Amino acid sequence: MGKTYKPTQILMTLNSLNNSGIEKDVKRIVLAIALLLLFFATISAQEKGNELNDAKQLSLMTYNIKFASANYNPLWRDRRDMQVDLINKYQPDVIATQEGLKEQIDFLEAQLPDYVMVGEGRQGGDDDEHMAIFYRRDKFRLRELNSFALSKTPEVLGSGPDINPRIVTWVRLAYKNIPEEEVGYPYPEDYRGHWENNKEFYVFNTHFFNGHEPLGRLNAAIMIKEKLEELYQFGSWENNKPIFLMGDFNCQPKSEPHQIFVGEDKFLKDPNTIHDTKIDWILFKGNVEAQSYKELDYNINGVYPSDHKPILVTFRVNK
């Protein structure tokens, strides 16, 4: 690869030429070449600057909020405000929650007016635990929404084990292309004029089977990977567009399900390079770069709002 010259280096070269004793004709040729280099170096610097300006930051959180149980302390009524405060403190762009019952999801939706909530119970409808996705209403528009069961009949929500069936809820979101001077103004949900067709991404949210069902988790990982691969089969989704897979996977990094996603073929990437014992993951694919990874140790006097700590990852979405 050839050497890249900065505009300042070329200007210094031009200055030294003017003070040298080189023949005039030779000097003219060298000066012409130097000016061309200066021109292209300036254009290149501008293009790089434009690319950085075009890049967008995107923050995602996965959070098992712990279902409202009379046998778990603190009770939901005593920890729900803590969850709202946590979300308002970090203001993630997209949140994937697990285990939320309808009363919990309804409360969060009412207390977080800056977010749109989508999703359904794992047996379809409003009953049972939800795989909910919250996204910032001022930044994104919903383009697609669906769910499938982690079973032999994925089109039938609630299929699979009689107790604790599992599902995946997914969305396709597009950035709203709102003029800078109008950012912060509310837009009605059916407003169709302000989104960027080339700035879309998928978010998949799931909750794997618990610790007693390793084969179920492995089969779930295989199924989800196949579903993600289907997006590329007919060219409907360009290979560089972002996909995010989030949730409570009930197994650790380097486990078999984890390797299905990030193993030899590196289909997805894991921003958590430490590979510790966390069972909550955010995996990704596409033209994005992970900028920060945090496990949020949010508590009040040692009291936590859930038995899981949320994971927050900030990405740069490149042009």
C-alpha positions in Angstrom: 0.0 0.0 0.0 1.4 3.4 -1.0 2.3 6.1 1.6 -0.4 8.7 2.4 0.7 12.3 2.7 -1.0 14.8 4.8 -1.8 18.3 3.4 0.6 19.9 5.9 3.5 17.7 4.7 2.9 18.7 1.1 2.8 22.4 2.0 6.2 22.0 3.8 7.6 20.4 0.6 6.3 23.2 -1.5 7.9 25.8 0.7 11.3 23.9 0.6 11.1 23.8 -3.2 10.7 27.6 -3.4 13.9 28.0 -1.4 15.9 25.5 -3.3 18.3 25.9 -6.3 16.6 23.4 -8.6 16.3 24.3 -12.3 13.1 26.2 -13.1 11.6 23.6 -15.5 12.2 20.8 -13.0 10.9 22.9 -10.2 7.7 23.6 -12.2 7.1 19.9 -12.8 7.7 19.0 -9.1 5.4 21.9 -8.0 2.6 20.7 -10.3 2.9 17.2 -8.9 2.9 18.5 -5.3 -0.1 20.7 -6.0 -2.0 17.6 -7.4 -1.0 15.7 -4.3 -2.3 18.5 -2.1 -5.6 18.6 -4.0 -6.2 14.9 -3.6 -5.0 14.8 0.0 -7.5 17.6 0.8 -10.3 15.8 -0.9 -9.5 12.6 1.0 -9.4 14.4 4.3 -12.8 15.9 3.6 -14.3 12.5 2.6 -13.0 11.0 5.9 -14.5 13.9 7.8 -17.8 13.4 6.0 -17.8 9.7 6.8 -17.3 10.5 10.5 -20.1 13.1 10.4 -22.4 10.6 8.6 -21.7 7.9 11.3 -24.4 7.6 14.0 -24.1 6.5 17.6 -26.5 3.8 18.7 -26.9 2.6 22.2 -28.6 -0.7 23.0 -29.5 -2.2 26.4 -30.6 -5.8 27.2 -32.3 -6.2 30.6 -34.0 -9.1 32.3 -36.3 -7.1 34.6 -37.4 -10.1 36.7 -41.0 -11.1 36.5 -43.3 -9.7 39.2 -43.3 -12.5 41.8 -44.7 -12.5 45.4 -41.8 -14.7 46.3 -39.1 -12.3 45.2 -37.8 -9.4 47.3 -37.9 -6.6 46.7 -41.4 -6.8 45.3 -42.2 -5.2 41.9 -43.9 -2.2 43.4 -40.7 -1.5 45.4 -38.3 -1.8 42.5 -40.2 -0.6 39.5 -39.3 3.1 40.0 -35.7 2.1 40.2 -35.9 0.5 36.7 -37.4 3.7 35.3 -34.7 5.8 36.9 -32.0 3.5 35.5 -33.4 3.8 32.0 -33.8 7.6 32.2 -30.2 7.9 33.5 -28.6 6.1 30.6 -31.3 6.8 27.9 -30.5 3.9 25.6 -31.8 4.1 22.0 -33.2 0.6 22.1 -34.0 -1.6 25.0 -34.7 -5.4 24.9 -36.4 -6.7 28.1 -37.1 -10.2 29.2 -39.5 -11.7 31.8 -41.8 -8.7 31.9 -45.4 -9.5 32.7 -48.1 -7.3 31.2 -48.5 -5.2 34.4 -44.7 -4.5 34.3 -44.5 -3.7 30.6 -47.6 -1.4 30.9 -46.0 0.4 33.8 -42.7 1.0 32.0 -44.4 2.1 28.9 -46.5 4.6 30.8 -43.4 6.0 32.7 -41.2 6.2 29.6 -43.1 8.4 27.2 -40.0 8.9 25.0 -40.1 5.3 24.0 -42.4 3.2 21.8 -43.0 -0.4 23.2 -43.6 -3.4 20.9 -43.8 -7.1 21.6 -46.1 -9.7 23.0 -46.4 -12.5 25.5 -44.5 -15.8 24.8 -47.8 -17.6 24.1 -49.1 -14.8 21.9 -51.3 -11.9 23.1 -50.8 -10.1 26.4 -50.6 -13.1 28.8 -47.4 -14.5 30.2 -43.8 -13.0 30.0 -43.1 -10.6 27.2 -40.1 -10.2 24.9 -40.6 -6.4 24.7 -38.6 -4.0 22.7 -38.6 -0.3 23.5 -37.2 2.2 21.0 -36.8 6.0 21.0 -39.8 7.5 19.3 -37.9 10.7 18.3 -35.2 8.7 16.5 -36.7 5.6 14.8 -39.7 4.4 12.9 -40.9 0.8 13.0 -40.7 -0.8 9.6 -41.3 -4.5 10.5 -42.3 -6.5 13.6 -42.8 -10.2 14.2 -42.2 -13.0 16.7 -41.5 -16.7 16.4 -41.4 -19.6 18.8 -38.2 -21.5 19.7 -39.9 -24.9 18.8 -40.5 -27.3 15.9 -43.4 -25.1 14.9 -42.0 -21.6 15.1 -45.0 -20.0 13.5 -47.1 -21.1 16.6 -46.4 -18.9 19.6 -46.6 -20.9 22.8 -45.5 -24.1 21.1 -42.7 -26.1 22.6 -42.5 -27.1 26.3 -45.8 -27.0 28.2 -44.1 -24.9 30.8 -42.1 -21.8 30.0 -42.2 -21.8 26.1 -39.7 -19.4 24.6 -39.9 -17.0 21.7 -38.0 -14.4 19.8 -39.4 -11.0 19.0 -37.7 -8.9 16.3 -38.1 -5.5 14.7 -36.7 -3.7 11.8 -36.1 0.0 12.6 -35.2 3.0 10.4 -33.7 6.2 11.5 -35.9 9.2 11.2 -34.2 11.8 9.0 -35.3 14.9 11.0 -33.7 18.3 10.2 -31.3 19.4 12.9 -33.4 22.5 13.7 -36.5 20.3 14.3 -34.9 17.7 16.6 -36.9 17.3 19.7 -40.3 18.2 18.1 -42.8 15.3 18.5 -43.8 13.6 15.3 -47.0 11.6 15.0 -46.5 7.8 14.7 -48.0 7.7 11.2 -45.7 10.5 9.9 -44.1 9.0 6.7 -41.8 11.7 5.4 -38.8 11.5 7.8 -36.8 8.4 7.7 -33.6 7.3 6.0 -34.0 4.3 3.8 -30.3 3.5 4.0 -30.1 3.6 7.8 -32.0 0.6 8.9 -31.2 -2.2 11.4 -32.7 -5.3 12.9 -33.0 -6.1 16.7 -33.8 -9.6 17.9 -34.8 -10.2 21.5 -35.0 -13.6 23.2 -34.8 -15.5 26.5 -33.3 -19.0 26.2 -34.4 -22.1 28.2 -33.1 -22.3 31.7 -30.1 -24.2 33.1 -31.7 -27.6 33.0 -32.2 -27.7 29.2 -28.8 -27.4 27.4 -30.1 -29.2 24.3 -33.0 -26.7 24.1 -30.6 -23.8 24.2 -28.4 -25.3 21.5 -31.3 -25.9 19.2 -32.6 -22.4 19.9 -29.2 -20.9 18.8 -29.2 -23.0 15.6 -32.7 -21.9 14.8 -32.0 -18.2 15.4 -28.8 -18.3 13.3 -30.8 -19.9 10.4 -33.4 -17.2 10.7 -30.7 -14.5 10.5 -29.1 -16.1 7.5 -32.4 -16.1 5.7 -32.3 -12.3 5.7 -29.4 -12.5 3.2 -30.6 -15.3 0.9 -32.6 -13.2 -1.6 -30.7 -10.0 -1.3 -33.4 -8.3 0.8 -30.8 -7.3 3.4 -27.4 -6.1 2.4 -24.5 -7.8 4.2 -23.2 -4.6 5.8 -26.5 -3.5 7.4 -26.6 -4.0 11.1 -28.3 -6.8 13.0 -28.3 -7.0 16.8 -29.2 -10.1 18.8 -29.9 -9.4 22.5 -31.3 -11.2 25.5 -30.9 -13.6 28.4 -29.3 -16.7 27.0 -29.0 -18.6 30.3 -25.5 -19.8 29.3 -22.1 -18.3 29.4 -19.7 -17.1 26.7 -17.7 -20.0 25.1 -20.7 -22.3 25.6 -22.0 -24.3 22.6 -24.9 -21.8 21.9 -22.4 -18.9 22.1 -20.1 -20.6 19.6 -23.0 -21.2 17.2 -23.2 -17.4 16.8 -19.5 -16.3 17.2 -17.5 -19.5 16.5 -15.3 -20.3 13.5 -17.4 -18.6 10.8 -17.7 -15.5 13.1 -21.3 -14.9 11.9 -21.9 -12.5 14.8 -19.5 -10.6 17.0 -19.4 -10.2 20.8 -18.4 -6.8 22.1 -17.7 -8.4 25.5 -14.1 -9.5 24.8 -13.4 -10.6 28.5 -15.6 -13.7 28.0 -16.6 -13.9 31.7 -19.7 -15.6 33.2 -22.4 -13.2 31.9 -25.5 -14.8 30.5 -27.0 -11.6 29.1 -25.5 -10.8 25.7 -25.6 -8.3 22.9 -24.2 -9.7 19.7 -24.0 -7.9 16.4 -23.2 -8.0 12.7 -22.8 -5.5 9.9 -21.1 -2.2 9.4 -21.0 -1.1 13.0 -18.2 -0.8 15.6 -18.6 -1.4 19.3 -17.4 1.7 21.2 -18.2 0.8 24.8 -19.5 -2.2 26.8 -20.9 -1.8 30.3 -22.6 -4.0 32.9 -24.6 -1.4 34.9 -24.2 -2.0 38.6 -27.2 0.2 39.4 -28.5 -0.1 43.0 -29.8 2.0 45.8 -28.1 1.2 49.2 -27.4 -2.3 48.0 -30.9 -2.9 46.7 -31.1 -3.9 43.0 -34.1 -3.4 40.7 -33.7 -7.0 39.3 -31.7 -10.2 39.8 -29.9 -9.3 36.5 -27.7 -6.3 35.7 -28.5 -4.6 32.4 -25.9 -4.7 29.6 -25.4 -1.4 27.7 -23.3 -1.3 24.5 -22.7 1.8 22.4 -22.0 1.3 18.7 -21.0 3.6 15.9 -23.1 2.9 12.8 -21.0 3.6 9.8 -22.2 5.0 6.5 
